[in-house]
Amino acid sequence: MDFRYTPEQERFREQIRGFLAEHVSEELRHEIATSGHSPGPLGKQFLRLLGERGWLGIGWPREYGGQGRSMIEQTIFYHELDLQDIHYGNLTITSLAMALMKLASEEQRQDYLPRILSGELEICLGYTEPGAGSDLAGITTRALRDGDEYVINGQKVFTTGAHYASHIWLLARSEPDAPRHKGLSVFIFPLATPGVTVRPIFTMEGIRTNEVFLDDVRVPAAAMIGTPGSGFYTAAVALDYERVFMGKYTKLRRNLDALVRECRQVVDGSAPPIDDPVVRDRLVGLHLDVERLRLLCLKSAWMIDQGRVPNAEASAQKVLASELEQRLADEGMRILGPRGQLEYGSPHVPAHGHLAQSWLLSPMLRFGGGANEIQRDIIAQRGLGLPRA
Amino acid sequence: MELEPTAEQRQIQDAARRFLHAECPPSLVRSLRERRAPLPRELWKRIAELGWLGLPFDERHGGAAADWTTIGLVMEELGRACDPTPFADCVLGCGWLIQDLGDGVQCRRWLVPLIAGELQAALAVFEAGGDWRAGNCVTTLTAQASGWRLDGRKFGVENAGSRELLLVSCRDAASGRLRLAAVSPQAPGVQCVALRSLAHPDLHELRLDGVEVTAEDLLGGEDIEAALDAALLRTAAFQAAAAAGGARRVLELATQHVQQRVQFGRPIGSFQAVQHLLANVWTDVEAAWLAAYEGITELERSPAAIDKACAAKCIANEAFTRACFSAHQVFGGMGYMWETDLHLWTRKAKELELGCGGLQRHRNLLAATLR
């Protein structure tokens, strides 16, 4: 057994590091730290550059303009971005496009994929509704067939990115007479379609997300991905790709390393926190959990490269990552004392405010992308073979 | 990167599992514990015939010079079987130290019969006070008219009374440096006092009063303290594989139980509260297994991989103990009775955790590596 990256993978990492060292400026970092989770002007410029260099489609097959790289190489790439504080969660590329390649028609692939890769097309996710969260099959937004079109009516909520995305990936009930799980379909269409209204709502982090209202929205039948009634499966495939990337460990490694560095600092001549054995032991506990997460991440990526599908593994990774992010932020702020509450840009802020930002984000991580309760159901049922509850 | 053993390594592991399943069932583990007895020598000889006792050692001593993953896989199977053998202490601890520090004569005298299953050794490095490092040693080696005399107390020596050889760390009264002396438990002045442990069934304090030691009984080496600390860390890394194996076995037992046990008219494994408890154990066990083999393979590459070896021990030991506690929760009364088997693993989990100086010592070692 060998837990190390191969020499080629290490060279690849060096290549990315070199690229990032050249192109990630302090201004870009500042923009990312202050612009919520959506790219600002510098971020967009940087993403275009990634596109030109072929980095965006790093995990896509070559036939769709990607680099066809292994999952291990993709994780190296995204981890290096994370270490440089660049974490645009680009689900369009890492999750939706992968689901398109697997489930869309050839015509749809030719239509969407090149535009995704060039950055022209950015897609937001329209799953959650006021009455349907974890119980995704309970959605009530309807898509009724009318000749060559579908007419969509309903409401989506927590639609992150709907105010800057070009398109929406929408789950709607198209077969009203079919059983719950069999009556859903996925559609992709422009948010500029008449009848779509996007309204802002703000999270406790202070970041914008949206409500999306759909009133007699007419989309061509060709906007449907897969066959009528296959939407629940399509969403599940996309969520599988999403979870692998949600459970990344690098941001947590970066946060912990920043915390340790902060604990070594002598402020105004006082003893550094790391001299306190209680603090040291807490840091060890957090380090061990980041290591556990790193190992699970490696395992999932390695499995994908072996042609296997991480199910329980990906769920375990998501659960551990989200709960650890919360604990690391919470304990870290406690270790830092009253300075721990300070946010990015404040005088006296420790570790760039990473922990404070993470603390505000962390409740969402535990319920978002499939609540951890659902993930634990998956682990118990797919990992251990226990019966459905 | 390769996160699974090779087919050949898997074969060795499967063979070990079959052997232990047939020859080392929980009933044997239980009976040894109840009688506070060491493993029957006849079984140890058969393990020697399988070649396990020579796995880590050079071919010139009759060993197999196996890769460390293979040794880890055997340890994993021993942990799965709730290991009642002296393998970790005698082979990985003492045998390896003899190879590391002994001269040719000493290796022929002790290591060759150890590999053959004819000589069992126990490591006596810890003392009851202090911080559980090899350097915490007040047992004294004093030069006398001919040879030396050994005086002191050693804590937590496994099966001390029944082994042929005890490797005792001691401080040279003249130089202040650590030495390692080979002593017979039958030598005049050696007294084995039984300790009552909830974890290890046959643990002793060694009382040494004027025990005579000759030059031939002293192992060489420039820095015995560093060699002992390195040996303890090496054993700890392999014991992490045993802990991962034990934890996985306990999870299997718990999973089987919740599928069979019916309450409120359905298997308790269909309740979400039970599923989530075991889902956490599943995650712990996956991480523990990976951490154990990362620790083992990184230490095989370089003795500097202290962080990975310590992480292996901490992660795997915590996983094993938590797995046992969660298993007790789903077994309820059926896992708490003396006649049921679960508590054999629960005790083993604590034994492994407190082994090699204990979990906290390894957390402290790890703290020193944080950057």
Interface residues (C-beta under 8 A of the other chain):
Chain A: M1 D2 F3 R4 Y5 T6 Q9 I72 D257 V260 I274 P277 R280 D281 L283 V284 G285 H287 L288 E291 R292 L293 L295 L296 L298 K299 W302 A312 E313 A316 V319 L320 E373 Q375 R376 D377 I379 A380 Q381 G383 L384 G385 L386 P387 R388 A389
Chain B: M1 E2 L3 E4 P5 T69 L251 T255 V258 Q259 P267 G269 S270 F271 Q272 V274 Q275 H276 L278 A279 N280 W282 T283 E286 A287 L290 A291 Y293 E294 T297 E298 A311 C314 I315 E318 R363 N364 L366 A367 L370 R371
